Amino acid sequence: MAKKSKKIRSAGKYGPRYGRKIRKLAADIEDKMRVRYKCSHCGHYAVKRVGTAIWKCSKCGYTFSGGAYVPKTPVYLSLENKSK
């Protein structure tokens, strides 16, 4: 019986290159990047990445700049929490 292969997510495109740890980190970043985020303008989970650090809500059309891989960077979130 054949052995079942591991699920390697989006890092499978790299094959055996670059090492296990780097492929895992790349897959984690790509997973975070492809999630739909909550729009700060209308509140729907419809924000998708258009380009590097450009995010757009498909529901209301609101376009804004944020982090390269997530709309709100950890630094922004910490500053937002301190201001409350």
Biopython code that builds the backbone (N, CA, C, O; Angstrom):
import numpy as np
from Bio.PDB.StructureBuilder import StructureBuilder

atoms = [
    (1, "MET", "N", (0.844, -1.177, 0.000)),
    (1, "MET", "CA", (0.000, 0.000, 0.000)),
    (1, "MET", "C", (0.893, 1.245, 0.000)),
    (1, "MET", "O", (1.919, 1.289, 0.678)),
    (2, "ALA", "N", (0.488, 2.238, -0.761)),
    (2, "ALA", "CA", (1.283, 3.462, -0.887)),
    (2, "ALA", "C", (1.212, 4.284, 0.390)),
    (2, "ALA", "O", (0.208, 4.289, 1.101)),
    (3, "LYS", "N", (2.299, 4.971, 0.653)),
    (3, "LYS", "CA", (2.377, 5.821, 1.832)),
    (3, "LYS", "C", (1.723, 7.168, 1.522)),
    (3, "LYS", "O", (1.953, 7.735, 0.453)),
    (4, "LYS", "N", (0.919, 7.679, 2.439)),
    (4, "LYS", "CA", (0.247, 8.960, 2.228)),
    (4, "LYS", "C", (1.251, 10.098, 2.404)),
    (4, "LYS", "O", (2.037, 10.105, 3.351)),
    (5, "SER", "N", (1.213, 11.054, 1.485)),
    (5, "SER", "CA", (2.152, 12.174, 1.566)),
    (5, "SER", "C", (1.639, 13.229, 2.540)),
    (5, "SER", "O", (0.448, 13.285, 2.848)),
    (6, "LYS", "N", (2.555, 14.059, 3.016)),
    (6, "LYS", "CA", (2.194, 15.128, 3.940)),
    (6, "LYS", "C", (1.537, 16.264, 3.182)),
    (6, "LYS", "O", (1.788, 16.463, 1.993)),
    (7, "LYS", "N", (0.695, 17.004, 3.881)),
    (7, "LYS", "CA", (0.100, 18.195, 3.292)),
    (7, "LYS", "C", (1.112, 19.327, 3.440)),
    (7, "LYS", "O", (1.484, 19.692, 4.555)),
    (8, "ILE", "N", (1.547, 19.871, 2.333)),
    (8, "ILE", "CA", (2.593, 20.886, 2.388)),
    (8, "ILE", "C", (2.095, 22.263, 1.970)),
    (8, "ILE", "O", (2.892, 23.189, 1.816)),
    (9, "ARG", "N", (0.810, 22.404, 1.789)),
    (9, "ARG", "CA", (0.169, 23.694, 1.492)),
    (9, "ARG", "C", (0.783, 24.362, 0.264)),
    (9, "ARG", "O", (1.124, 23.686, -0.706)),
    (10, "SER", "N", (0.922, 25.665, 0.302)),
    (10, "SER", "CA", (1.385, 26.404, -0.869)),
    (10, "SER", "C", (2.885, 26.282, -1.093)),
    (10, "SER", "O", (3.376, 26.688, -2.146)),
    (11, "ALA", "N", (3.624, 25.740, -0.139)),
    (11, "ALA", "CA", (5.075, 25.604, -0.285)),
    (11, "ALA", "C", (5.447, 24.419, -1.170)),
    (11, "ALA", "O", (6.627, 24.220, -1.458)),
    (12, "GLY", "N", (4.485, 23.642, -1.599)),
    (12, "GLY", "CA", (4.761, 22.500, -2.451)),
    (12, "GLY", "C", (5.359, 22.885, -3.788)),
    (12, "GLY", "O", (6.030, 22.076, -4.429)),
    (13, "LYS", "N", (5.120, 24.118, -4.211)),
    (13, "LYS", "CA", (5.658, 24.568, -5.501)),
    (13, "LYS", "C", (7.180, 24.672, -5.493)),
    (13, "LYS", "O", (7.803, 24.697, -6.554)),
    (14, "TYR", "N", (7.789, 24.734, -4.297)),
    (14, "TYR", "CA", (9.242, 24.839, -4.196)),
    (14, "TYR", "C", (9.936, 23.481, -4.234)),
    (14, "TYR", "O", (11.154, 23.415, -4.401)),
    (15, "GLY", "N", (9.181, 22.408, -4.082)),
    (15, "GLY", "CA", (9.771, 21.072, -4.090)),
    (15, "GLY", "C", (10.728, 20.891, -2.923)),
    (15, "GLY", "O", (10.429, 21.341, -1.817)),
    (16, "PRO", "N", (11.875, 20.244, -3.135)),
    (16, "PRO", "CA", (12.827, 20.029, -2.041)),
    (16, "PRO", "C", (13.781, 21.203, -1.818)),
    (16, "PRO", "O", (14.670, 21.128, -0.970)),
    (17, "ARG", "N", (13.600, 22.280, -2.573)),
    (17, "ARG", "CA", (14.540, 23.409, -2.491)),
    (17, "ARG", "C", (14.313, 24.270, -1.248)),
    (17, "ARG", "O", (13.215, 24.278, -0.693)),
    (18, "TYR", "N", (15.315, 24.974, -0.823)),
    (18, "TYR", "CA", (15.319, 26.020, 0.199)),
    (18, "TYR", "C", (15.238, 25.540, 1.639)),
    (18, "TYR", "O", (15.445, 26.355, 2.539)),
    (19, "GLY", "N", (14.959, 24.308, 1.913)),
    (19, "GLY", "CA", (14.926, 23.809, 3.284)),
    (19, "GLY", "C", (13.527, 23.831, 3.877)),
    (19, "GLY", "O", (12.673, 24.615, 3.464)),
    (20, "ARG", "N", (13.308, 22.960, 4.847)),
    (20, "ARG", "CA", (11.990, 22.762, 5.430)),
    (20, "ARG", "C", (11.483, 23.987, 6.166)),
    (20, "ARG", "O", (10.323, 24.370, 6.015)),
    (21, "LYS", "N", (12.351, 24.607, 6.967)),
    (21, "LYS", "CA", (11.929, 25.728, 7.801)),
    (21, "LYS", "C", (11.497, 26.928, 6.951)),
    (21, "LYS", "O", (10.472, 27.551, 7.228)),
    (22, "ILE", "N", (12.271, 27.244, 5.931)),
    (22, "ILE", "CA", (11.948, 28.389, 5.079)),
    (22, "ILE", "C", (10.661, 28.136, 4.305)),
    (22, "ILE", "O", (9.845, 29.044, 4.148)),
    (23, "ARG", "N", (10.473, 26.910, 3.818)),
    (23, "ARG", "CA", (9.228, 26.587, 3.111)),
    (23, "ARG", "C", (8.028, 26.705, 4.034)),
    (23, "ARG", "O", (6.969, 27.167, 3.609)),
    (24, "LYS", "N", (8.174, 26.292, 5.299)),
    (24, "LYS", "CA", (7.082, 26.396, 6.265)),
    (24, "LYS", "C", (6.750, 27.858, 6.546)),
    (24, "LYS", "O", (5.577, 28.228, 6.599)),
    (25, "LEU", "N", (7.776, 28.695, 6.727)),
    (25, "LEU", "CA", (7.550, 30.120, 6.961)),
    (25, "LEU", "C", (6.864, 30.770, 5.763)),
    (25, "LEU", "O", (5.964, 31.591, 5.932)),
    (26, "ALA", "N", (7.284, 30.407, 4.563)),
    (26, "ALA", "CA", (6.669, 30.959, 3.353)),
    (26, "ALA", "C", (5.208, 30.544, 3.253)),
    (26, "ALA", "O", (4.362, 31.354, 2.873)),
    (27, "ALA", "N", (4.900, 29.297, 3.589)),
    (27, "ALA", "CA", (3.521, 28.821, 3.548)),
    (27, "ALA", "C", (2.663, 29.548, 4.579)),
    (27, "ALA", "O", (1.511, 29.879, 4.297)),
    (28, "ASP", "N", (3.209, 29.803, 5.772)),
    (28, "ASP", "CA", (2.466, 30.535, 6.801)),
    (28, "ASP", "C", (2.136, 31.947, 6.340)),
    (28, "ASP", "O", (1.015, 32.419, 6.529)),
    (29, "ILE", "N", (3.115, 32.624, 5.732)),
    (29, "ILE", "CA", (2.896, 33.987, 5.247)),
    (29, "ILE", "C", (1.856, 33.995, 4.134)),
    (29, "ILE", "O", (0.972, 34.852, 4.119)),
    (30, "GLU", "N", (1.952, 33.049, 3.203)),
    (30, "GLU", "CA", (1.001, 33.001, 2.096)),
    (30, "GLU", "C", (-0.405, 32.681, 2.582)),
    (30, "GLU", "O", (-1.377, 33.184, 2.018)),
    (31, "ASP", "N", (-0.533, 31.855, 3.617)),
    (31, "ASP", "CA", (-1.851, 31.562, 4.175)),
    (31, "ASP", "C", (-2.472, 32.807, 4.793)),
    (31, "ASP", "O", (-3.660, 33.067, 4.603)),
    (32, "LYS", "N", (-1.674, 33.581, 5.536)),
    (32, "LYS", "CA", (-2.176, 34.819, 6.135)),
    (32, "LYS", "C", (-2.563, 35.828, 5.063)),
    (32, "LYS", "O", (-3.533, 36.569, 5.222)),
    (33, "MET", "N", (-1.811, 35.856, 3.984)),
    (33, "MET", "CA", (-2.026, 36.823, 2.919)),
    (33, "MET", "C", (-3.327, 36.546, 2.159)),
    (33, "MET", "O", (-3.977, 37.482, 1.693)),
    (34, "ARG", "N", (-3.711, 35.287, 2.031)),
    (34, "ARG", "CA", (-4.865, 34.920, 1.212)),
    (34, "ARG", "C", (-6.189, 34.892, 1.972)),
    (34, "ARG", "O", (-7.233, 34.638, 1.370)),
    (35, "VAL", "N", (-6.170, 35.144, 3.266)),
    (35, "VAL", "CA", (-7.395, 35.158, 4.071)),
    (35, "VAL", "C", (-8.172, 36.436, 3.788)),
    (35, "VAL", "O", (-7.570, 37.470, 3.497)),
    (36, "ARG", "N", (-9.490, 36.382, 3.868)),
    (36, "ARG", "CA", (-10.305, 37.595, 3.753)),
    (36, "ARG", "C", (-10.367, 38.253, 5.128)),
    (36, "ARG", "O", (-10.700, 37.607, 6.121)),
    (37, "TYR", "N", (-10.046, 39.537, 5.172)),
    (37, "TYR", "CA", (-10.011, 40.279, 6.422)),
    (37, "TYR", "C", (-11.235, 41.173, 6.554)),
    (37, "TYR", "O", (-11.945, 41.424, 5.581)),
    (38, "LYS", "N", (-11.469, 41.647, 7.764)),
    (38, "LYS", "CA", (-12.614, 42.506, 8.048)),
    (38, "LYS", "C", (-12.324, 43.933, 7.596)),
    (38, "LYS", "O", (-11.253, 44.475, 7.866)),
    (39, "CYS", "N", (-13.285, 44.528, 6.909)),
    (39, "CYS", "CA", (-13.149, 45.900, 6.422)),
    (39, "CYS", "C", (-13.411, 46.861, 7.576)),
    (39, "CYS", "O", (-14.404, 46.730, 8.291)),
    (40, "SER", "N", (-12.514, 47.827, 7.750)),
    (40, "SER", "CA", (-12.692, 48.812, 8.821)),
    (40, "SER", "C", (-13.728, 49.859, 8.437)),
    (40, "SER", "O", (-14.178, 50.627, 9.287)),
    (41, "HIS", "N", (-14.106, 49.895, 7.175)),
    (41, "HIS", "CA", (-15.059, 50.889, 6.688)),
    (41, "HIS", "C", (-16.502, 50.386, 6.792)),
    (41, "HIS", "O", (-17.370, 51.089, 7.310)),
    (42, "CYS", "N", (-16.759, 49.155, 6.295)),
    (42, "CYS", "CA", (-18.135, 48.636, 6.291)),
    (42, "CYS", "C", (-18.349, 47.467, 7.247)),
    (42, "CYS", "O", (-19.494, 47.140, 7.557)),
    (43, "GLY", "N", (-17.278, 46.828, 7.723)),
    (43, "GLY", "CA", (-17.399, 45.750, 8.698)),
    (43, "GLY", "C", (-17.541, 44.354, 8.115)),
    (43, "GLY", "O", (-17.588, 43.388, 8.877)),
    (44, "HIS", "N", (-17.610, 44.204, 6.800)),
    (44, "HIS", "CA", (-17.730, 42.890, 6.184)),
    (44, "HIS", "C", (-16.348, 42.237, 6.054)),
    (44, "HIS", "O", (-15.328, 42.922, 5.990)),
    (45, "TYR", "N", (-16.337, 40.917, 6.018)),
    (45, "TYR", "CA", (-15.088, 40.178, 5.802)),
    (45, "TYR", "C", (-14.883, 40.033, 4.292)),
    (45, "TYR", "O", (-15.124, 38.970, 3.720)),
    (46, "ALA", "N", (-14.437, 41.112, 3.665)),
    (46, "ALA", "CA", (-14.321, 41.135, 2.210)),
    (46, "ALA", "C", (-13.041, 41.806, 1.731)),
    (46, "ALA", "O", (-12.928, 42.130, 0.549)),
    (47, "VAL", "N", (-12.077, 42.021, 2.618)),
    (47, "VAL", "CA", (-10.843, 42.705, 2.237)),
    (47, "VAL", "C", (-9.853, 41.686, 1.685)),
    (47, "VAL", "O", (-9.525, 40.697, 2.341)),
    (48, "LYS", "N", (-9.383, 41.948, 0.468)),
    (48, "LYS", "CA", (-8.397, 41.089, -0.178)),
    (48, "LYS", "C", (-7.208, 41.923, -0.624)),
    (48, "LYS", "O", (-7.320, 43.135, -0.811)),
    (49, "ARG", "N", (-6.086, 41.272, -0.789)),
    (49, "ARG", "CA", (-4.852, 41.938, -1.212)),
    (49, "ARG", "C", (-4.878, 42.165, -2.718)),
    (49, "ARG", "O", (-5.109, 41.236, -3.492)),
    (50, "VAL", "N", (-4.637, 43.415, -3.128)),
    (50, "VAL", "CA", (-4.590, 43.768, -4.542)),
    (50, "VAL", "C", (-3.152, 43.713, -5.040)),
    (50, "VAL", "O", (-2.877, 43.156, -6.103)),
    (51, "GLY", "N", (-2.246, 44.288, -4.278)),
    (51, "GLY", "CA", (-0.829, 44.305, -4.609)),
    (51, "GLY", "C", (-0.050, 44.421, -3.320)),
    (51, "GLY", "O", (-0.611, 44.281, -2.233)),
    (52, "THR", "N", (1.240, 44.676, -3.436)),
    (52, "THR", "CA", (2.066, 44.799, -2.244)),
    (52, "THR", "C", (1.565, 45.947, -1.387)),
    (52, "THR", "O", (1.625, 47.104, -1.804)),
    (53, "ALA", "N", (1.076, 45.644, -0.202)),
    (53, "ALA", "CA", (0.591, 46.607, 0.794)),
    (53, "ALA", "C", (-0.639, 47.378, 0.338)),
    (53, "ALA", "O", (-0.954, 48.411, 0.929)),
    (54, "ILE", "N", (-1.351, 46.916, -0.695)),
    (54, "ILE", "CA", (-2.596, 47.551, -1.133)),
    (54, "ILE", "C", (-3.724, 46.556, -0.910)),
    (54, "ILE", "O", (-3.675, 45.423, -1.390)),
    (55, "TRP", "N", (-4.745, 46.997, -0.172)),
    (55, "TRP", "CA", (-5.863, 46.142, 0.203)),
    (55, "TRP", "C", (-7.159, 46.790, -0.249)),
    (55, "TRP", "O", (-7.294, 48.013, -0.207)),
    (56, "LYS", "N", (-8.127, 45.962, -0.686)),
    (56, "LYS", "CA", (-9.389, 46.494, -1.186)),
    (56, "LYS", "C", (-10.544, 45.643, -0.689)),
    (56, "LYS", "O", (-10.486, 44.413, -0.695)),
    (57, "CYS", "N", (-11.604, 46.336, -0.253)),
    (57, "CYS", "CA", (-12.830, 45.656, 0.163)),
    (57, "CYS", "C", (-13.682, 45.432, -1.080)),
    (57, "CYS", "O", (-13.994, 46.379, -1.801)),
    (58, "SER", "N", (-14.059, 44.183, -1.330)),
    (58, "SER", "CA", (-14.864, 43.879, -2.508)),
    (58, "SER", "C", (-16.328, 44.248, -2.304)),
    (58, "SER", "O", (-17.086, 44.306, -3.272)),
    (59, "LYS", "N", (-16.735, 44.498, -1.071)),
    (59, "LYS", "CA", (-18.122, 44.849, -0.778)),
    (59, "LYS", "C", (-18.388, 46.338, -1.008)),
    (59, "LYS", "O", (-19.316, 46.703, -1.730)),
    (60, "CYS", "N", (-17.566, 47.199, -0.388)),
    (60, "CYS", "CA", (-17.814, 48.644, -0.473)),
    (60, "CYS", "C", (-16.827, 49.374, -1.381)),
    (60, "CYS", "O", (-17.020, 50.555, -1.671)),
    (61, "GLY", "N", (-15.774, 48.692, -1.835)),
    (61, "GLY", "CA", (-14.806, 49.307, -2.732)),
    (61, "GLY", "C", (-13.741, 50.138, -2.044)),
    (61, "GLY", "O", (-12.943, 50.791, -2.716)),
    (62, "TYR", "N", (-13.710, 50.129, -0.722)),
    (62, "TYR", "CA", (-12.738, 50.907, 0.045)),
    (62, "TYR", "C", (-11.339, 50.342, -0.181)),
    (62, "TYR", "O", (-11.102, 49.157, 0.051)),
    (63, "THR", "N", (-10.416, 51.182, -0.632)),
    (63, "THR", "CA", (-9.032, 50.785, -0.878)),
    (63, "THR", "C", (-8.129, 51.512, 0.098)),
    (63, "THR", "O", (-8.282, 52.714, 0.317)),
    (64, "PHE", "N", (-7.193, 50.790, 0.682)),
    (64, "PHE", "CA", (-6.286, 51.398, 1.649)),
    (64, "PHE", "C", (-4.946, 50.687, 1.618)),
    (64, "PHE", "O", (-4.815, 49.593, 1.069)),
    (65, "SER", "N", (-3.958, 51.329, 2.217)),
    (65, "SER", "CA", (-2.638, 50.710, 2.311)),
    (65, "SER", "C", (-2.471, 50.126, 3.702)),
    (65, "SER", "O", (-3.014, 50.643, 4.678)),
    (66, "GLY", "N", (-1.722, 49.058, 3.778)),
    (66, "GLY", "CA", (-1.477, 48.400, 5.059)),
    (66, "GLY", "C", (-0.134, 47.715, 5.005)),
    (66, "GLY", "O", (0.807, 48.211, 4.386)),
    (67, "GLY", "N", (-0.051, 46.573, 5.655)),
    (67, "GLY", "CA", (1.182, 45.808, 5.622)),
    (67, "GLY", "C", (1.316, 45.055, 4.308)),
    (67, "GLY", "O", (0.359, 44.965, 3.539)),
    (68, "ALA", "N", (2.485, 44.523, 4.053)),
    (68, "ALA", "CA", (2.730, 43.797, 2.809)),
    (68, "ALA", "C", (1.945, 42.490, 2.760)),
    (68, "ALA", "O", (1.482, 42.090, 1.692)),
    (69, "TYR", "N", (1.790, 41.817, 3.905)),
    (69, "TYR", "CA", (1.136, 40.519, 3.916)),
    (69, "TYR", "C", (-0.160, 40.492, 4.712)),
    (69, "TYR", "O", (-0.985, 39.605, 4.494)),
    (70, "VAL", "N", (-0.365, 41.432, 5.623)),
    (70, "VAL", "CA", (-1.608, 41.560, 6.388)),
    (70, "VAL", "C", (-2.021, 43.029, 6.384)),
    (70, "VAL", "O", (-1.157, 43.905, 6.348)),
    (71, "PRO", "N", (-3.324, 43.318, 6.419)),
    (71, "PRO", "CA", (-3.759, 44.715, 6.355)),
    (71, "PRO", "C", (-3.282, 45.569, 7.523)),
    (71, "PRO", "O", (-2.926, 46.733, 7.341)),
    (72, "LYS", "N", (-3.276, 44.999, 8.706)),
    (72, "LYS", "CA", (-2.830, 45.741, 9.888)),
    (72, "LYS", "C", (-1.613, 45.036, 10.463)),
    (72, "LYS", "O", (-1.696, 43.881, 10.881)),
    (73, "THR", "N", (-0.488, 45.729, 10.484)),
    (73, "THR", "CA", (0.757, 45.148, 10.975)),
    (73, "THR", "C", (0.722, 45.035, 12.499)),
    (73, "THR", "O", (-0.073, 45.723, 13.139)),
    (74, "PRO", "N", (1.555, 44.192, 13.093)),
    (74, "PRO", "CA", (1.605, 44.086, 14.557)),
    (74, "PRO", "C", (1.940, 45.416, 15.235)),
    (74, "PRO", "O", (1.435, 45.700, 16.321)),
    (75, "VAL", "N", (2.781, 46.226, 14.606)),
    (75, "VAL", "CA", (3.126, 47.535, 15.171)),
    (75, "VAL", "C", (1.888, 48.431, 15.203)),
    (75, "VAL", "O", (1.638, 49.113, 16.196)),
    (76, "TYR", "N", (1.116, 48.429, 14.115)),
    (76, "TYR", "CA", (-0.109, 49.224, 14.051)),
    (76, "TYR", "C", (-1.103, 48.777, 15.120)),
    (76, "TYR", "O", (-1.725, 49.608, 15.783)),
    (77, "LEU", "N", (-1.251, 47.464, 15.285)),
    (77, "LEU", "CA", (-2.190, 46.948, 16.279)),
    (77, "LEU", "C", (-1.778, 47.328, 17.696)),
    (77, "LEU", "O", (-2.634, 47.639, 18.523)),
    (78, "SER", "N", (-0.463, 47.306, 17.990)),
    (78, "SER", "CA", (-0.010, 47.680, 19.333)),
    (78, "SER", "C", (-0.246, 49.165, 19.585)),
    (78, "SER", "O", (-0.626, 49.549, 20.691)),
    (79, "LEU", "N", (-0.028, 50.002, 18.574)),
    (79, "LEU", "CA", (-0.301, 51.433, 18.728)),
    (79, "LEU", "C", (-1.797, 51.698, 18.880)),
    (79, "LEU", "O", (-2.205, 52.575, 19.641)),
    (80, "GLU", "N", (-2.603, 50.939, 18.155)),
    (80, "GLU", "CA", (-4.057, 51.084, 18.239)),
    (80, "GLU", "C", (-4.555, 50.715, 19.639)),
    (80, "GLU", "O", (-5.446, 51.373, 20.175)),
    (81, "ASN", "N", (-3.980, 49.662, 20.231)),
    (81, "ASN", "CA", (-4.377, 49.242, 21.575)),
    (81, "ASN", "C", (-3.942, 50.249, 22.633)),
    (81, "ASN", "O", (-4.659, 50.464, 23.610)),
    (82, "LYS", "N", (-2.777, 50.870, 22.453)),
    (82, "LYS", "CA", (-2.295, 51.859, 23.418)),
    (82, "LYS", "C", (-3.135, 53.125, 23.398)),
    (82, "LYS", "O", (-3.306, 53.774, 24.430)),
    (83, "SER", "N", (-3.661, 53.481, 22.226)),
    (83, "SER", "CA", (-4.429, 54.720, 22.118)),
    (83, "SER", "C", (-5.827, 54.591, 22.710)),
    (83, "SER", "O", (-6.477, 55.603, 22.970)),
    (84, "LYS", "N", (-6.304, 53.364, 22.930)),
    (84, "LYS", "CA", (-7.652, 53.169, 23.492)),
    (84, "LYS", "C", (-7.684, 53.361, 24.974)),
    (84, "LYS", "O", (-8.741, 53.232, 25.590)),
]
sb = StructureBuilder()
sb.init_structure("model")
sb.init_model(0)
sb.init_chain("A")
sb.init_seg("    ")
for serial, (resi, resn, name, xyz) in enumerate(atoms, 1):
    if name == "N":
        sb.init_residue(resn, " ", resi, " ")
    sb.init_atom(name, np.array(xyz, "f"), 0.0, 1.0, " ", f" {name:<3s}", serial, name[0])
structure = sb.get_structure()
